[in-house]
Amino acid sequence: MKAKQRLLILTDWFYPGFKAGGIITSIYDLAMLLKDEYSIFIITSDRDLGDSRPYKGITTDQWTLMNNINIYYASPKSLGLRNIVREIRKNNIDFIYLSNMYSVWFAVFPLLIKRLGLIRQKIFLSPNGMLQSFALRIKPFKKKVYIAMLRLMRIPNFINFHATDVQEQNDITRTFGRQSHISRVAYPPPVPQKPVVHPSKRPGELLLLFLGRIHPAKNLRFLLECLAKMSSRIELKVVGPAEDASYFLNCKQLSQQLPQNISVTFTGALPNEQVKNYIEQSHFLALPTLGENFGYAILESFSVGRPVITSATTPWRKLAPQKVGWDLPLNDHSEFIRAIDTAANMDQEEYNEWCDSSQRYIYRLMESNPYKDDFRHMFQP
């Protein structure tokens, strides 16, 4: 029997981390999808986003096995070019997958050693939305310098890009040129774990959930400004880390100025299992994001049968005709306000129909996309 080829994934954060959001779950789902086809190795940091201490209950600086996935939780002292090269060679890796193009340890170093010819393995770099126009406007100087360095060293000529949708494929081409080698393959969606449970829904009342980092890119302030114009009784729960302290303070102050019919609760970041409970307890996910290359929170909401109110800046479009939500422009607040008002005024029967349609949307995605075959084709030597 032919030995499995070995795929190494380099990622800043992995389970049991949760503060970095959907990318952790996307990488986990990718590993689980491919583990029967490939021997999966993951090198990641030993602590969550923003934490100064390692995860509890893990073993650092050595390989451990979880669900047939080999994981190396690297402490700060073990991160470095020499260690990366040693582990690649020692484990006879065939392919390397990078999930964060701006990471010093998990992208810059691997790209550098590839360019210097210290490793022969085929490298796949996934920008994961970091080349979208809005993303490049955040800390633009550092990003321009880094991208210019990649071009100057002709690194894009030595690697392969992974785009998760057409928009990301266009972003890569715009940034690195038409000669870039790009494979367009979507991440697999989360698999529904149980049938839809319908929460109680009365007209004039709405439970909303905002799920994501509290950062200008996720656009929480826009949602709060919309809620200021609503007359229905609305409860909003905000789940996610306060990544931008000044933006968080601004949103917190705005939430305290909303009319009495609107209540807002900030929970901070939560582990994935708790997040699922919050989704199930809500009526709609509300996420006016400035841009997503995948939007895992949106698909996770669909998977438990919760429709979404989001922006027209994600891959998930034409939602309203399918009765799974709305994808709306961000040029003004009016359409978001109208959608929230429509959601608030739904009765139980109409709302149940939208919940059921949302989970069916995930099943249609799973049936219509050969995710495993697409990734297998992408990794062909």
C-alpha positions as CSV (number, residue, x, y, z in Angstrom):
1,M,0.0,0.0,0.0
2,K,1.4,3.4,-1.0
3,A,2.3,5.7,1.9
4,K,0.3,8.8,2.3
5,Q,1.9,12.1,1.2
6,R,2.6,14.5,4.1
7,L,1.1,17.9,4.4
8,L,2.4,20.4,6.8
9,I,0.1,23.3,7.8
10,L,1.8,26.3,9.5
11,T,-0.7,28.5,11.3
12,D,-0.4,31.0,14.2
13,W,-3.3,29.6,16.1
14,F,-5.1,26.3,16.4
15,Y,-7.3,24.4,18.9
16,P,-7.7,24.8,21.8
17,G,-7.4,28.5,20.8
18,F,-10.5,30.4,19.8
19,K,-9.7,34.2,19.9
20,A,-8.5,34.4,16.3
21,G,-11.9,33.4,15.1
22,G,-13.0,31.4,12.1
23,I,-9.6,30.7,10.7
24,I,-8.9,28.2,13.5
25,T,-12.0,26.3,12.7
26,S,-11.4,26.5,9.0
27,I,-7.9,25.0,9.4
28,Y,-9.3,22.3,11.7
29,D,-12.1,21.4,9.2
30,L,-9.5,21.3,6.4
31,A,-7.3,19.0,8.4
32,M,-10.2,16.7,9.2
33,L,-11.3,16.7,5.6
34,L,-7.9,15.6,4.3
35,K,-6.6,13.4,7.1
36,D,-7.6,10.2,5.3
37,E,-5.9,11.3,2.1
38,Y,-2.7,12.8,3.7
39,S,-0.7,12.5,6.8
40,I,-1.4,15.9,8.4
41,F,1.2,17.8,10.4
42,I,0.5,21.2,12.0
43,I,3.0,23.5,13.6
44,T,1.4,26.3,15.6
45,S,2.0,28.6,18.5
46,D,1.5,27.3,22.1
47,R,-0.8,30.2,23.0
48,D,-4.0,32.0,21.9
49,L,-4.1,35.4,20.2
50,G,-2.9,38.1,22.6
51,D,-2.1,35.6,25.4
52,S,1.2,35.7,27.3
53,R,0.8,32.1,28.6
54,P,0.5,28.8,26.8
55,Y,-2.7,26.8,26.6
56,K,-3.4,24.6,29.6
57,G,-3.1,20.9,29.2
58,I,-0.8,20.8,26.1
59,T,2.7,19.5,25.7
60,T,5.0,22.1,24.0
61,D,7.9,21.6,21.6
62,Q,7.2,18.0,20.7
63,W,4.8,16.3,18.4
64,T,1.4,15.1,19.8
65,L,-1.5,13.3,18.2
66,M,-5.0,14.6,18.1
67,N,-7.8,13.0,16.0
68,N,-5.1,11.5,13.8
69,I,-3.5,14.9,13.2
70,N,0.1,15.5,14.3
71,I,0.4,18.8,16.2
72,Y,3.5,20.7,17.3
73,Y,2.8,23.5,19.8
74,A,5.8,25.7,19.5
75,S,6.9,27.8,22.5
76,P,8.5,31.2,21.7
77,K,12.0,29.8,22.2
78,S,11.5,27.1,19.6
79,L,10.2,29.4,16.9
80,G,12.8,30.2,14.3
81,L,14.2,29.4,10.9
82,R,16.4,26.6,12.0
83,N,13.7,24.7,13.9
84,I,11.2,25.0,11.0
85,V,13.8,23.6,8.5
86,R,14.6,20.8,10.9
87,E,11.0,19.7,11.4
88,I,10.3,19.9,7.7
89,R,13.2,17.7,6.9
90,K,12.8,15.3,9.8
91,N,9.2,14.5,9.0
92,N,9.7,14.1,5.2
93,I,7.1,16.7,4.4
94,D,5.8,16.8,0.8
95,F,3.7,20.0,0.8
96,I,3.5,23.1,3.0
97,Y,0.4,25.2,3.6
98,L,0.6,28.8,5.0
99,S,-2.6,30.3,6.4
100,N,-1.4,33.8,7.4
101,M,0.7,35.7,4.8
102,Y,1.9,38.4,7.3
103,S,3.1,36.0,10.1
104,V,6.8,36.3,10.8
105,W,7.2,32.7,12.0
106,F,4.6,30.9,9.9
107,A,4.9,32.7,6.6
108,V,7.9,35.1,6.3
109,F,10.4,32.5,7.4
110,P,9.0,29.6,5.4
111,L,8.9,31.8,2.3
112,L,12.4,33.0,2.9
113,I,13.9,29.5,3.3
114,K,12.0,28.4,0.1
115,R,13.5,31.3,-1.8
116,L,17.0,30.5,-0.5
117,G,16.6,26.9,-1.7
118,L,16.9,25.4,1.8
119,I,13.7,23.4,1.3
120,R,12.4,21.8,-1.9
121,Q,8.7,21.3,-0.8
122,K,5.9,22.9,-2.7
123,I,4.5,25.9,-0.7
124,F,0.8,27.0,-0.9
125,L,0.1,30.4,0.5
126,S,-3.5,31.4,1.4
127,P,-4.0,35.2,1.9
128,N,-7.3,34.5,3.7
129,G,-8.8,37.8,2.8
130,M,-5.7,39.8,3.7
131,L,-5.3,41.2,0.1
132,Q,-8.8,42.7,0.0
133,S,-8.8,46.4,-0.6
134,F,-10.2,47.3,2.8
135,A,-7.6,45.0,4.5
136,L,-4.7,46.7,2.7
137,R,-5.9,50.0,4.1
138,I,-5.3,48.8,7.7
139,K,-1.7,49.5,8.6
140,P,-1.0,50.1,4.9
141,F,2.7,51.1,5.1
142,K,3.9,47.8,6.7
143,K,1.9,45.8,4.2
144,K,3.1,47.8,1.2
145,V,6.7,47.3,2.3
146,Y,6.2,43.5,2.9
147,I,4.4,43.0,-0.5
148,A,7.1,45.0,-2.2
149,M,9.8,42.8,-0.6
150,L,8.0,39.6,-1.8
151,R,8.0,41.0,-5.3
152,L,11.6,42.2,-5.2
153,M,12.7,38.7,-4.1
154,R,10.4,37.2,-6.8
155,I,9.0,34.9,-4.1
156,P,5.6,34.7,-5.9
157,N,7.4,32.9,-8.7
158,F,8.4,30.1,-6.3
159,I,5.1,29.3,-4.6
160,N,1.5,28.5,-5.3
161,F,-1.5,30.6,-4.1
162,H,-4.7,29.2,-2.6
163,A,-7.7,31.4,-3.3
164,T,-11.0,30.5,-1.6
165,D,-13.2,32.4,-4.0
166,V,-13.2,34.5,-7.2
167,Q,-12.6,37.8,-5.3
168,E,-9.5,36.4,-3.6
169,Q,-8.2,35.1,-7.0
170,N,-8.6,38.6,-8.4
171,D,-6.9,40.1,-5.4
172,I,-3.9,37.9,-5.8
173,T,-3.7,38.6,-9.5
174,R,-3.9,42.4,-8.8
175,T,-1.2,42.2,-6.2
176,F,1.3,39.8,-7.6
177,G,0.5,39.7,-11.4
178,R,-1.2,37.4,-13.8
179,Q,1.7,35.0,-13.9
180,S,0.9,33.9,-10.3
181,H,0.0,30.3,-10.0
182,I,-3.4,30.2,-8.3
183,S,-5.7,27.4,-7.3
184,R,-9.3,28.4,-6.4
185,V,-10.7,26.0,-3.9
186,A,-13.3,26.8,-1.2
187,Y,-12.9,25.7,2.4
188,P,-15.3,23.0,3.4
189,P,-18.4,24.3,5.3
190,P,-19.2,23.1,8.9
191,V,-21.3,20.0,8.9
192,P,-24.6,20.3,10.8
193,Q,-24.5,18.3,13.9
194,K,-28.3,18.1,14.6
195,P,-31.7,19.2,13.2
196,V,-32.8,22.8,13.5
197,V,-34.2,23.9,16.8
198,H,-36.6,26.8,16.5
199,P,-36.4,29.4,19.2
200,S,-39.6,31.3,20.2
201,K,-40.2,34.2,17.8
202,R,-42.9,36.9,18.3
203,P,-43.4,39.9,15.9
204,G,-41.7,43.1,17.2
205,E,-38.9,41.2,19.1
206,L,-35.5,40.1,17.8
207,L,-32.4,38.4,19.3
208,L,-29.4,39.4,17.3
209,L,-25.8,38.0,17.5
210,F,-22.6,39.8,16.3
211,L,-19.9,37.2,16.1
212,G,-16.3,38.4,15.4
213,R,-13.4,40.5,16.4
214,I,-14.3,44.0,17.6
215,H,-12.2,45.7,15.0
216,P,-13.1,48.3,12.3
217,A,-12.9,45.5,9.6
218,K,-15.9,43.8,11.2
219,N,-17.9,47.0,11.4
220,L,-19.8,46.6,14.7
221,R,-20.3,50.4,14.9
222,F,-22.3,50.3,11.7
223,L,-24.7,47.8,13.3
224,L,-25.1,49.8,16.4
225,E,-25.9,52.9,14.4
226,C,-28.6,50.9,12.6
227,L,-30.1,49.8,15.9
228,A,-30.3,53.4,17.1
229,K,-33.1,53.8,14.4
230,M,-35.1,50.7,15.4
231,S,-38.5,50.8,17.2
232,S,-38.7,47.0,17.9
233,R,-37.5,45.4,21.1
234,I,-34.0,44.1,20.1
235,E,-31.3,42.3,22.1
236,L,-27.8,42.2,20.7
237,K,-25.1,40.0,22.0
238,V,-21.6,40.8,20.9
239,V,-19.3,37.8,21.0
240,G,-15.6,38.3,20.2
241,P,-12.3,39.7,21.4
242,A,-11.7,43.4,21.6
243,E,-8.8,43.5,19.2
244,D,-8.8,47.2,18.7
245,A,-9.1,48.9,22.1
246,S,-10.1,52.4,21.0
247,Y,-12.7,51.0,18.5
248,F,-14.1,48.8,21.3
249,L,-14.4,51.8,23.7
250,N,-16.2,53.7,20.9
251,C,-18.6,50.9,20.3
252,K,-19.2,50.4,24.1
253,Q,-20.0,54.1,24.5
254,L,-22.4,54.1,21.5
255,S,-24.2,51.0,22.9
256,Q,-24.9,52.9,26.1
257,Q,-26.5,55.7,24.2
258,L,-29.1,53.5,22.4
259,P,-32.8,53.9,23.2
260,Q,-34.3,51.7,25.9
261,N,-35.8,49.2,23.5
262,I,-32.3,48.2,22.5
263,S,-30.0,46.2,24.8
264,V,-26.4,45.3,24.0
265,T,-24.3,42.8,25.9
266,F,-20.5,42.3,25.3
267,T,-19.3,38.8,26.3
268,G,-15.7,38.8,25.0
269,A,-14.2,35.9,23.2
270,L,-15.7,32.4,23.9
271,P,-14.7,28.8,23.1
272,N,-16.3,27.3,20.0
273,E,-18.8,25.2,21.9
274,Q,-20.1,28.2,23.8
275,V,-20.3,30.2,20.6
276,K,-22.6,27.5,19.1
277,N,-24.9,27.9,22.0
278,Y,-25.1,31.7,21.5
279,I,-25.9,31.2,17.8
280,E,-28.7,28.7,18.6
281,Q,-30.1,31.1,21.2
282,S,-30.3,34.0,18.7
283,H,-32.7,34.7,15.9
284,F,-30.3,36.1,13.3
285,L,-26.6,36.6,13.0
286,A,-25.8,40.3,12.1
287,L,-22.4,40.9,10.6
288,P,-21.9,44.0,8.5
289,T,-18.3,43.1,7.7
290,L,-16.2,45.2,5.4
291,G,-15.0,42.0,3.7
292,E,-14.6,38.2,4.1
293,N,-12.9,35.7,1.9
294,F,-14.8,32.9,3.5
295,G,-16.9,34.2,6.4
296,Y,-16.9,31.1,8.6
297,A,-19.3,32.7,11.2
298,I,-21.9,33.0,8.5
299,L,-21.7,29.3,7.5
300,E,-21.6,28.3,11.1
301,S,-24.9,30.2,11.6
302,F,-26.4,28.5,8.6
303,S,-25.3,25.1,9.9
304,V,-27.5,25.4,13.0
305,G,-30.3,26.9,11.1
306,R,-29.9,30.6,11.8
307,P,-30.3,33.1,8.9
308,V,-27.9,36.1,8.6
309,I,-28.0,39.8,7.9
310,T,-24.6,40.6,6.4
311,S,-22.9,42.8,3.8
312,A,-22.4,42.3,0.1
313,T,-18.7,41.8,0.7
314,T,-18.6,38.1,1.4
315,P,-18.8,35.1,-1.0
316,W,-22.3,34.4,0.2
317,R,-24.7,36.3,-2.1
318,K,-28.3,36.3,-3.2
319,L,-29.4,35.2,0.2
320,A,-32.9,36.8,0.4
321,P,-34.5,34.8,-2.5
322,Q,-33.4,31.6,-0.7
323,K,-34.9,32.8,2.6
324,V,-31.6,32.5,4.5
325,G,-30.9,36.2,5.1
326,W,-29.7,39.3,3.4
327,D,-26.5,40.4,1.8
328,L,-26.6,44.2,1.7
329,P,-24.5,47.2,0.5
330,L,-22.7,49.4,3.1
331,N,-23.1,52.7,1.4
332,D,-25.8,53.8,3.8
333,H,-27.8,52.3,6.7
334,S,-31.2,52.2,5.1
335,E,-31.1,48.7,3.7
336,F,-29.7,47.2,6.9
337,I,-32.4,49.0,8.9
338,R,-35.1,47.6,6.6
339,A,-33.7,44.1,6.9
340,I,-33.5,44.2,10.7
341,D,-37.1,45.6,10.8
342,T,-38.3,42.7,8.5
343,A,-36.6,40.2,10.7
344,A,-38.0,41.7,13.9
345,N,-41.6,41.6,12.5
346,M,-41.5,37.9,11.5
347,D,-43.9,35.6,13.2
348,Q,-43.1,32.1,14.3
349,E,-44.2,30.4,11.1
350,E,-42.3,32.6,8.8
351,Y,-39.2,32.6,11.0
352,N,-39.2,28.8,11.2
353,E,-39.2,28.6,7.4
354,W,-36.1,30.8,7.2
355,C,-34.4,28.7,9.9
356,D,-35.0,25.5,7.9
357,S,-33.9,27.1,4.7
358,S,-30.7,28.2,6.3
359,Q,-29.6,24.7,7.3
360,R,-30.7,23.3,3.9
361,Y,-28.3,25.9,2.3
362,I,-25.4,24.2,4.0
363,Y,-26.5,20.8,2.7
364,R,-26.7,22.1,-0.8
365,L,-23.2,23.5,-0.6
366,M,-21.9,20.1,0.6
367,E,-23.7,18.3,-2.2
368,S,-22.6,20.6,-5.0
369,N,-18.9,21.0,-4.1
370,P,-16.3,18.1,-4.2
371,Y,-14.1,19.8,-1.6
372,K,-11.8,16.8,-1.0
373,D,-11.3,16.2,-4.8
374,D,-10.5,19.9,-5.3
375,F,-7.9,19.9,-2.6
376,R,-6.4,16.7,-3.8
377,H,-6.0,18.2,-7.3
378,M,-4.5,21.4,-5.8
379,F,-1.8,19.4,-3.9
380,Q,-0.8,17.3,-6.9
381,P,3.0,17.5,-7.3
